[in-house]
Amino acid sequence: MASITFDRAQRWYAGAESPAVPGIDLEVRDGEFLVLVGPSGCGKTTTLRMLAGLEEVDGGRILIGERDVTRAAPKDRDIAMVFQNYALYPHKSVRDNLAFPLRMSGVDKEQQDRRVGEVAAMLGLDELLDRKPKALSGGQRQRVAMGRAIVRQPQVFCMDEPLSNLDAKMRVQTRGDIARLQRELGVTTVYVTHDQVEAMTMGDRVVVMNAGEIQQVDTPLRLYDAPANLFVAGFIGSPAMNLLPGRTEGGRLRLGTVEVAVDAATSAALTPEVTVGVRAEGWQVVPAGEGIPVRVDLVEELGADSFAYGTADLGPHGEVPVTVRLPARDRGRPGDALNLAVAPGAAHVFDTVSGRRINA
């Protein structure tokens, strides 16, 4: 297995006014499952394709282990790629699809059969080996695509949104299968997705990207608990974090007419324009006449949880949308009036102009 290093790696498409990836610095640890996540056009797939050798690197370099692969052909990088569209040979059986990369590498027939059999058993494909791809479900096709990557025993797996063609139930099952297999095999894996729930579920660490730049690299829980800037705060979490305009007065922080408690270090660092982030579970329902008044517009019932979507009156800043997780079995209804306060320690404070996080 091997680590991966992006050293100011840049991709600039011909005719573009700016680079798709301006110059990425990133270390992927040996055996790590690293997820690249971000909105469409953020540069995550371009970064993955640069690693795989499917996109040129216009500046900087990429290393796998100690080996510089910046100019190496894809076949010489010891990487296996799993694509969004499976990329199976329709005229070949599952057995032949799995064996194809081994045959191209000159592996003898006996070893081909052994490795195909091991991978088929690992992925539950034993009874499907003689079928053609058209006779398989989407989940089964994805497992064959995974098997074709695994059978090569590469140093690195590259996965480009491999679950995007599956239905919701199959996605949940398959992402669990991929995470389990990666742990068992210990192969360094770089996985691209636009689905932040998928990223938070699967990754040892997650790279949040926007406009070709890395916004934050951290564990899923750390991204949720301490987003580095406004973009990460708004992108990570479901439902999304409430981002509300705040006011500062003499080192004090206010939402509307309500003061929000912050520690001394945050108070000293407050800027004239601040944005206060509050997770849906970071609100407390308080008695009428206290806190921030909110009118409930919609209640989303999810069984164990329910979320109220409403409009908060922030006085000088007018009305803004908010989301709050309601107390267990306190369902609420559209049209209800709530009064909310920020729970102690639940406020995320950002400088509105730069977007950077202010509180620790």
DRENDO-1510 file (C-alpha; in Angstrom, 1 decimal, always signed):
<recs>
REC; n; res; u; v; w
REC; 1; MET; +0.0; +0.0; +0.0 .
REC; 2; ALA; +1.1; +3.6; -0.2 .
REC; 3; SER; +0.5; +7.2; +0.8 .
REC; 4; ILE; -0.4; +9.9; -1.7 .
REC; 5; THR; +1.0; +13.5; -1.9 .
REC; 6; PHE; -0.4; +16.4; -3.9 .
REC; 7; ASP; +2.2; +19.1; -4.0 .
REC; 8; ARG; +0.7; +22.3; -5.5 .
REC; 9; ALA; -0.9; +20.1; -8.2 .
REC; 10; GLN; -2.6; +22.3; -10.7 .
REC; 11; ARG; -5.0; +21.7; -13.6 .
REC; 12; TRP; -5.7; +24.5; -16.1 .
REC; 13; TYR; -8.0; +23.7; -19.1 .
REC; 14; ALA; -7.2; +25.3; -22.4 .
REC; 15; GLY; -9.2; +28.5; -23.0 .
REC; 16; ALA; -10.2; +28.8; -19.4 .
REC; 17; GLU; -9.8; +32.1; -17.6 .
REC; 18; SER; -8.8; +30.5; -14.3 .
REC; 19; PRO; -7.5; +27.0; -13.3 .
REC; 20; ALA; -10.0; +24.3; -12.4 .
REC; 21; VAL; -7.7; +23.3; -9.6 .
REC; 22; PRO; -5.4; +26.3; -8.7 .
REC; 23; GLY; -2.8; +24.3; -6.8 .
REC; 24; ILE; -3.8; +21.6; -4.3 .
REC; 25; ASP; -1.7; +20.5; -1.3 .
REC; 26; LEU; -2.9; +17.3; +0.3 .
REC; 27; GLU; -1.5; +14.3; +2.1 .
REC; 28; VAL; -3.4; +11.0; +2.0 .
REC; 29; ARG; -2.1; +8.5; +4.6 .
REC; 30; ASP; -1.3; +4.9; +3.9 .
REC; 31; GLY; -4.4; +2.8; +4.1 .
REC; 32; GLU; -6.7; +5.8; +4.7 .
REC; 33; PHE; -10.2; +6.2; +3.3 .
REC; 34; LEU; -10.2; +9.9; +2.2 .
REC; 35; VAL; -13.4; +11.5; +0.7 .
REC; 36; LEU; -13.4; +14.5; -1.6 .
REC; 37; VAL; -16.8; +16.3; -1.3 .
REC; 38; GLY; -18.2; +19.6; -2.6 .
REC; 39; PRO; -20.8; +21.0; -5.0 .
REC; 40; SER; -20.7; +20.4; -8.8 .
REC; 41; GLY; -17.8; +22.1; -10.4 .
REC; 42; CYS; -15.7; +22.4; -7.3 .
REC; 43; GLY; -12.7; +20.4; -8.7 .
REC; 44; LYS; -13.1; +17.1; -6.8 .
REC; 45; THR; -13.4; +14.9; -9.8 .
REC; 46; THR; -10.6; +16.8; -11.6 .
REC; 47; THR; -8.4; +16.2; -8.6 .
REC; 48; LEU; -9.2; +12.5; -8.6 .
REC; 49; ARG; -8.5; +12.2; -12.4 .
REC; 50; MET; -5.2; +14.0; -12.0 .
REC; 51; LEU; -4.2; +11.3; -9.4 .
REC; 52; ALA; -5.4; +8.5; -11.8 .
REC; 53; GLY; -3.5; +10.0; -14.8 .
REC; 54; LEU; -6.7; +10.8; -16.7 .
REC; 55; GLU; -6.1; +14.6; -16.5 .
REC; 56; GLU; -2.8; +16.3; -17.1 .
REC; 57; VAL; -1.0; +18.1; -14.3 .
REC; 58; ASP; -0.1; +21.6; -15.4 .
REC; 59; GLY; +1.9; +22.5; -12.4 .
REC; 60; GLY; +3.2; +20.9; -9.2 .
REC; 61; ARG; +3.5; +17.2; -8.8 .
REC; 62; ILE; +1.8; +14.0; -7.4 .
REC; 63; LEU; +3.5; +11.3; -5.6 .
REC; 64; ILE; +2.4; +7.7; -4.7 .
REC; 65; GLY; +4.6; +6.7; -1.9 .
REC; 66; GLU; +8.0; +8.1; -2.7 .
REC; 67; ARG; +7.4; +7.7; -6.5 .
REC; 68; ASP; +6.7; +10.8; -8.6 .
REC; 69; VAL; +3.8; +9.8; -10.9 .
REC; 70; THR; +3.0; +13.3; -12.3 .
REC; 71; ARG; +4.0; +12.3; -15.9 .
REC; 72; ALA; +3.4; +8.6; -15.6 .
REC; 73; ALA; +0.8; +6.8; -17.8 .
REC; 74; PRO; -2.3; +5.6; -16.0 .
REC; 75; LYS; -1.3; +2.0; -16.4 .
REC; 76; ASP; +2.0; +2.6; -14.7 .
REC; 77; ARG; +0.5; +4.1; -11.5 .
REC; 78; ASP; -0.8; +0.9; -9.9 .
REC; 79; ILE; -4.2; +2.5; -9.4 .
REC; 80; ALA; -7.6; +0.9; -9.8 .
REC; 81; MET; -10.5; +3.2; -10.8 .
REC; 82; VAL; -14.2; +2.6; -10.1 .
REC; 83; PHE; -16.5; +4.8; -12.2 .
REC; 84; GLN; -20.0; +6.2; -11.8 .
REC; 85; ASN; -21.3; +4.2; -14.8 .
REC; 86; TYR; -19.7; +0.9; -13.8 .
REC; 87; ALA; -17.9; +0.6; -17.2 .
REC; 88; LEU; -18.4; -3.1; -17.5 .
REC; 89; TYR; -18.0; -5.0; -20.8 .
REC; 90; PRO; -21.6; -5.9; -21.8 .
REC; 91; HIS; -20.7; -8.9; -23.9 .
REC; 92; LYS; -18.6; -10.5; -21.2 .
REC; 93; SER; -19.8; -12.5; -18.2 .
REC; 94; VAL; -19.2; -11.4; -14.6 .
REC; 95; ARG; -16.3; -13.9; -14.5 .
REC; 96; ASP; -14.7; -12.5; -17.6 .
REC; 97; ASN; -15.2; -8.9; -16.4 .
REC; 98; LEU; -13.4; -9.7; -13.2 .
REC; 99; ALA; -10.6; -11.6; -14.9 .
REC; 100; PHE; -10.0; -9.0; -17.7 .
REC; 101; PRO; -7.5; -6.8; -15.9 .
REC; 102; LEU; -5.5; -9.8; -14.8 .
REC; 103; ARG; -5.5; -11.2; -18.3 .
REC; 104; MET; -4.2; -7.8; -19.6 .
REC; 105; SER; -1.5; -8.0; -17.0 .
REC; 106; GLY; -0.3; -11.4; -18.1 .
REC; 107; VAL; -1.4; -13.3; -15.0 .
REC; 108; ASP; -1.5; -17.0; -15.6 .
REC; 109; LYS; -4.9; -18.8; -15.9 .
REC; 110; GLU; -4.6; -20.6; -12.6 .
REC; 111; GLN; -3.9; -17.5; -10.6 .
REC; 112; GLN; -6.7; -15.6; -12.5 .
REC; 113; ASP; -9.2; -18.3; -11.4 .
REC; 114; ARG; -8.0; -18.2; -7.8 .
REC; 115; ARG; -8.2; -14.4; -7.4 .
REC; 116; VAL; -11.5; -14.1; -9.2 .
REC; 117; GLY; -12.9; -16.8; -6.9 .
REC; 118; GLU; -11.6; -15.0; -3.8 .
REC; 119; VAL; -13.1; -11.7; -4.9 .
REC; 120; ALA; -16.4; -13.2; -6.0 .
REC; 121; ALA; -16.7; -14.8; -2.5 .
REC; 122; MET; -15.9; -11.6; -0.8 .
REC; 123; LEU; -18.5; -9.6; -2.7 .
REC; 124; GLY; -21.2; -12.3; -2.8 .
REC; 125; LEU; -21.0; -12.8; -6.6 .
REC; 126; ASP; -20.4; -16.6; -6.6 .
REC; 127; GLU; -23.8; -17.4; -8.1 .
REC; 128; LEU; -23.6; -14.5; -10.7 .
REC; 129; LEU; -20.3; -15.4; -12.3 .
REC; 130; ASP; -21.9; -16.7; -15.6 .
REC; 131; ARG; -24.3; -13.8; -16.0 .
REC; 132; LYS; -23.9; -10.9; -18.3 .
REC; 133; PRO; -24.2; -7.3; -16.9 .
REC; 134; LYS; -27.6; -6.8; -18.5 .
REC; 135; ALA; -28.9; -9.6; -16.2 .
REC; 136; LEU; -27.7; -7.8; -13.0 .
REC; 137; SER; -29.3; -5.2; -10.8 .
REC; 138; GLY; -27.6; -1.8; -10.3 .
REC; 139; GLY; -26.1; -2.9; -7.0 .
REC; 140; GLN; -24.8; -6.1; -8.4 .
REC; 141; ARG; -23.2; -4.3; -11.3 .
REC; 142; GLN; -21.5; -1.9; -8.9 .
REC; 143; ARG; -20.2; -4.9; -6.9 .
REC; 144; VAL; -18.7; -6.3; -10.1 .
REC; 145; ALA; -17.0; -3.0; -10.8 .
REC; 146; MET; -15.6; -3.0; -7.3 .
REC; 147; GLY; -14.5; -6.6; -7.8 .
REC; 148; ARG; -12.7; -5.7; -11.0 .
REC; 149; ALA; -10.7; -3.1; -9.0 .
REC; 150; ILE; -10.0; -5.3; -6.0 .
REC; 151; VAL; -8.8; -8.3; -8.1 .
REC; 152; ARG; -5.9; -6.2; -9.4 .
REC; 153; GLN; -4.6; -5.7; -5.8 .
REC; 154; PRO; -3.5; -2.1; -6.5 .
REC; 155; GLN; -1.8; +0.4; -4.2 .
REC; 156; VAL; -4.6; +2.9; -4.5 .
REC; 157; PHE; -8.4; +2.8; -5.2 .
REC; 158; CYS; -9.9; +5.8; -7.0 .
REC; 159; MET; -13.7; +6.0; -6.8 .
REC; 160; ASP; -15.7; +8.6; -8.7 .
REC; 161; GLU; -19.2; +8.8; -7.4 .
REC; 162; PRO; -19.7; +5.0; -7.6 .
REC; 163; LEU; -23.1; +5.1; -5.9 .
REC; 164; SER; -24.9; +7.9; -7.8 .
REC; 165; ASN; -26.8; +5.5; -10.1 .
REC; 166; LEU; -28.3; +3.5; -7.2 .
REC; 167; ASP; -31.6; +4.0; -5.4 .
REC; 168; ALA; -31.6; +5.3; -1.8 .
REC; 169; LYS; -31.9; +1.9; -0.1 .
REC; 170; MET; -29.2; +0.3; -2.2 .
REC; 171; ARG; -26.9; +3.3; -1.7 .
REC; 172; VAL; -27.0; +2.9; +2.1 .
REC; 173; GLN; -26.3; -0.8; +1.8 .
REC; 174; THR; -23.5; -0.5; -0.8 .
REC; 175; ARG; -21.7; +2.4; +1.0 .
REC; 176; GLY; -21.5; +0.1; +4.0 .
REC; 177; ASP; -20.1; -2.7; +1.9 .
REC; 178; ILE; -17.5; -0.4; +0.4 .
REC; 179; ALA; -16.4; +1.0; +3.8 .
REC; 180; ARG; -16.2; -2.6; +5.2 .
REC; 181; LEU; -14.1; -3.8; +2.2 .
REC; 182; GLN; -11.7; -0.9; +2.4 .
REC; 183; ARG; -11.1; -1.6; +6.1 .
REC; 184; GLU; -10.5; -5.3; +5.4 .
REC; 185; LEU; -8.2; -4.7; +2.5 .
REC; 186; GLY; -6.4; -1.7; +3.9 .
REC; 187; VAL; -5.9; -0.1; +0.5 .
REC; 188; THR; -5.5; +3.7; +0.4 .
REC; 189; THR; -8.7; +5.0; -1.1 .
REC; 190; VAL; -9.7; +8.4; -2.6 .
REC; 191; TYR; -13.5; +8.6; -3.0 .
REC; 192; VAL; -15.4; +11.4; -4.7 .
REC; 193; THR; -19.0; +12.3; -3.9 .
REC; 194; HIS; -21.3; +15.4; -3.9 .
REC; 195; ASP; -23.3; +13.8; -1.2 .
REC; 196; GLN; -22.2; +15.2; +2.2 .
REC; 197; VAL; -24.1; +12.5; +4.1 .
REC; 198; GLU; -22.2; +9.8; +2.2 .
REC; 199; ALA; -18.9; +11.6; +2.9 .
REC; 200; MET; -19.6; +11.9; +6.6 .
REC; 201; THR; -20.6; +8.2; +6.8 .
REC; 202; MET; -17.6; +6.7; +4.9 .
REC; 203; GLY; -14.5; +8.8; +5.3 .
REC; 204; ASP; -11.7; +8.5; +7.8 .
REC; 205; ARG; -11.1; +12.1; +6.8 .
REC; 206; VAL; -13.1; +14.4; +4.5 .
REC; 207; VAL; -11.8; +17.1; +2.2 .
REC; 208; VAL; -14.4; +19.8; +1.6 .
REC; 209; MET; -13.7; +21.6; -1.7 .
REC; 210; ASN; -15.1; +24.7; -3.4 .
REC; 211; ALA; -13.9; +26.5; -6.6 .
REC; 212; GLY; -10.9; +24.2; -6.8 .
REC; 213; GLU; -9.7; +25.1; -3.3 .
REC; 214; ILE; -9.6; +23.0; -0.2 .
REC; 215; GLN; -11.8; +24.6; +2.4 .
REC; 216; GLN; -11.1; +22.1; +5.3 .
REC; 217; VAL; -9.6; +18.7; +5.8 .
REC; 218; ASP; -10.7; +16.9; +8.9 .
REC; 219; THR; -12.6; +14.0; +10.5 .
REC; 220; PRO; -16.3; +14.0; +9.9 .
REC; 221; LEU; -17.2; +14.9; +13.5 .
REC; 222; ARG; -14.7; +17.7; +13.6 .
REC; 223; LEU; -16.2; +19.2; +10.3 .
REC; 224; TYR; -19.6; +19.1; +11.9 .
REC; 225; ASP; -18.5; +20.5; +15.3 .
REC; 226; ALA; -16.0; +23.1; +14.2 .
REC; 227; PRO; -16.4; +24.2; +10.5 .
REC; 228; ALA; -13.5; +26.4; +9.5 .
REC; 229; ASN; -15.5; +28.9; +7.5 .
REC; 230; LEU; -19.0; +29.8; +6.3 .
REC; 231; PHE; -18.8; +27.6; +3.3 .
REC; 232; VAL; -18.1; +24.4; +5.3 .
REC; 233; ALA; -20.7; +25.4; +7.9 .
REC; 234; GLY; -23.4; +25.7; +5.3 .
REC; 235; PHE; -22.4; +22.6; +3.3 .
REC; 236; ILE; -21.8; +20.0; +6.0 .
REC; 237; GLY; -24.8; +18.8; +8.0 .
REC; 238; SER; -28.3; +17.7; +7.3 .
REC; 239; PRO; -30.4; +19.8; +7.8 .
REC; 240; ALA; -28.0; +22.6; +7.0 .
REC; 241; MET; -26.7; +24.8; +9.8 .
REC; 242; ASN; -28.7; +28.0; +10.5 .
REC; 243; LEU; -26.5; +31.0; +9.4 .
REC; 244; LEU; -28.0; +34.2; +10.9 .
REC; 245; PRO; -26.8; +37.8; +10.8 .
REC; 246; GLY; -25.5; +38.9; +14.2 .
REC; 247; ARG; -24.7; +42.2; +15.8 .
REC; 248; THR; -21.8; +43.2; +18.0 .
REC; 249; GLU; -22.0; +45.8; +20.7 .
REC; 250; GLY; -19.1; +46.5; +23.0 .
REC; 251; GLY; -17.8; +42.9; +22.8 .
REC; 252; ARG; -21.3; +41.4; +23.1 .
REC; 253; LEU; -23.0; +39.3; +20.5 .
REC; 254; ARG; -26.6; +39.6; +19.7 .
REC; 255; LEU; -29.2; +37.9; +17.4 .
REC; 256; GLY; -32.0; +40.4; +17.1 .
REC; 257; THR; -32.6; +41.7; +20.6 .
REC; 258; VAL; -31.3; +38.5; +22.3 .
REC; 259; GLU; -27.7; +38.3; +23.6 .
REC; 260; VAL; -25.8; +35.1; +22.7 .
REC; 261; ALA; -23.3; +33.9; +25.3 .
REC; 262; VAL; -19.7; +33.6; +24.0 .
REC; 263; ASP; -16.4; +33.1; +25.8 .
REC; 264; ALA; -13.9; +35.9; +26.5 .
REC; 265; ALA; -11.6; +35.0; +23.6 .
REC; 266; THR; -14.5; +35.1; +21.1 .
REC; 267; SER; -15.8; +38.3; +22.6 .
REC; 268; ALA; -12.4; +39.9; +22.1 .
REC; 269; ALA; -12.1; +38.7; +18.5 .
REC; 270; LEU; -15.6; +39.8; +17.4 .
REC; 271; THR; -15.6; +41.9; +14.2 .
REC; 272; PRO; -18.2; +44.5; +13.2 .
REC; 273; GLU; -20.0; +42.1; +10.8 .
REC; 274; VAL; -20.6; +38.6; +12.1 .
REC; 275; THR; -22.7; +35.6; +11.2 .
REC; 276; VAL; -23.9; +33.2; +13.9 .
REC; 277; GLY; -24.3; +29.6; +13.0 .
REC; 278; VAL; -26.6; +27.3; +15.0 .
REC; 279; ARG; -27.2; +23.7; +14.3 .
REC; 280; ALA; -30.9; +22.5; +14.4 .
REC; 281; GLU; -30.2; +20.8; +17.7 .
REC; 282; GLY; -28.4; +23.8; +19.1 .
REC; 283; TRP; -31.7; +25.7; +19.8 .
REC; 284; GLN; -33.6; +25.6; +23.1 .
REC; 285; VAL; -37.3; +26.3; +23.3 .
REC; 286; VAL; -37.9; +28.9; +25.9 .
REC; 287; PRO; -41.1; +30.4; +27.4 .
REC; 288; ALA; -43.2; +33.0; +25.5 .
REC; 289; GLY; -41.8; +36.5; +25.8 .
REC; 290; GLU; -38.2; +35.2; +25.9 .
REC; 291; GLY; -35.7; +34.5; +23.2 .
REC; 292; ILE; -36.2; +34.9; +19.4 .
REC; 293; PRO; -39.8; +34.6; +18.2 .
REC; 294; VAL; -40.3; +32.1; +15.4 .
REC; 295; ARG; -43.3; +31.2; +13.3 .
REC; 296; VAL; -43.4; +27.5; +12.2 .
REC; 297; ASP; -44.2; +27.1; +8.5 .
REC; 298; LEU; -43.5; +23.3; +8.1 .
REC; 299; VAL; -42.8; +20.3; +10.3 .
REC; 300; GLU; -40.8; +17.4; +8.9 .
REC; 301; GLU; -41.7; +14.2; +10.7 .
REC; 302; LEU; -38.8; +11.6; +10.7 .
REC; 303; GLY; -40.0; +9.2; +13.4 .
REC; 304; ALA; -37.6; +9.6; +16.2 .
REC; 305; ASP; -36.9; +13.2; +15.3 .
REC; 306; SER; -39.0; +16.1; +13.9 .
REC; 307; PHE; -37.7; +19.3; +12.5 .
REC; 308; ALA; -39.6; +22.6; +12.4 .
REC; 309; TYR; -38.9; +25.0; +9.5 .
REC; 310; GLY; -39.9; +28.5; +10.2 .
REC; 311; THR; -39.2; +32.2; +10.1 .
REC; 312; ALA; -37.4; +34.1; +12.9 .
REC; 313; ASP; -37.9; +37.7; +13.7 .
REC; 314; LEU; -34.4; +39.3; +14.1 .
REC; 315; GLY; -35.5; +42.8; +14.6 .
REC; 316; PRO; -33.1; +45.1; +12.7 .
REC; 317; HIS; -32.2; +42.3; +10.3 .
REC; 318; GLY; -35.8; +41.4; +9.6 .
REC; 319; GLU; -37.2; +37.9; +9.2 .
REC; 320; VAL; -34.9; +35.0; +8.3 .
REC; 321; PRO; -35.5; +31.2; +7.8 .
REC; 322; VAL; -34.5; +28.9; +10.7 .
REC; 323; THR; -34.6; +25.1; +11.3 .
REC; 324; VAL; -35.0; +23.6; +14.8 .
REC; 325; ARG; -35.0; +20.1; +16.0 .
REC; 326; LEU; -38.0; +19.8; +18.2 .
REC; 327; PRO; -37.9; +17.9; +21.6 .
REC; 328; ALA; -38.7; +14.2; +21.4 .
REC; 329; ARG; -42.4; +13.6; +20.7 .
REC; 330; ASP; -43.1; +17.4; +20.8 .
REC; 331; ARG; -44.2; +17.5; +17.2 .
REC; 332; GLY; -45.5; +21.0; +16.6 .
REC; 333; ARG; -47.7; +22.1; +13.7 .
REC; 334; PRO; -47.5; +24.7; +11.0 .
REC; 335; GLY; -48.6; +28.1; +12.4 .
REC; 336; ASP; -47.3; +27.4; +15.9 .
REC; 337; ALA; -45.3; +30.1; +17.6 .
REC; 338; LEU; -42.0; +29.2; +19.2 .
REC; 339; ASN; -39.4; +31.2; +21.2 .
REC; 340; LEU; -35.8; +30.1; +20.8 .
REC; 341; ALA; -32.6; +30.7; +22.5 .
REC; 342; VAL; -29.1; +29.4; +21.6 .
REC; 343; ALA; -28.0; +26.6; +23.9 .
REC; 344; PRO; -24.8; +27.2; +25.8 .
REC; 345; GLY; -21.7; +26.5; +23.7 .
REC; 346; ALA; -23.9; +25.9; +20.5 .
REC; 347; ALA; -23.0; +29.2; +18.7 .
REC; 348; HIS; -20.6; +29.1; +15.8 .
REC; 349; VAL; -19.3; +32.6; +15.1 .
REC; 350; PHE; -17.9; +33.7; +11.7 .
REC; 351; ASP; -16.6; +36.9; +10.3 .
REC; 352; THR; -19.1; +37.7; +7.6 .
REC; 353; VAL; -16.7; +39.5; +5.2 .
REC; 354; SER; -13.8; +36.9; +5.2 .
REC; 355; GLY; -16.0; +33.9; +6.1 .
REC; 356; ARG; -13.5; +32.6; +8.6 .
REC; 357; ARG; -14.4; +31.1; +12.0 .
REC; 358; ILE; -13.9; +33.4; +15.0 .
REC; 359; ASN; -14.6; +31.1; +18.0 .
REC; 360; ALA; -12.4; +28.2; +18.9 .
</recs>
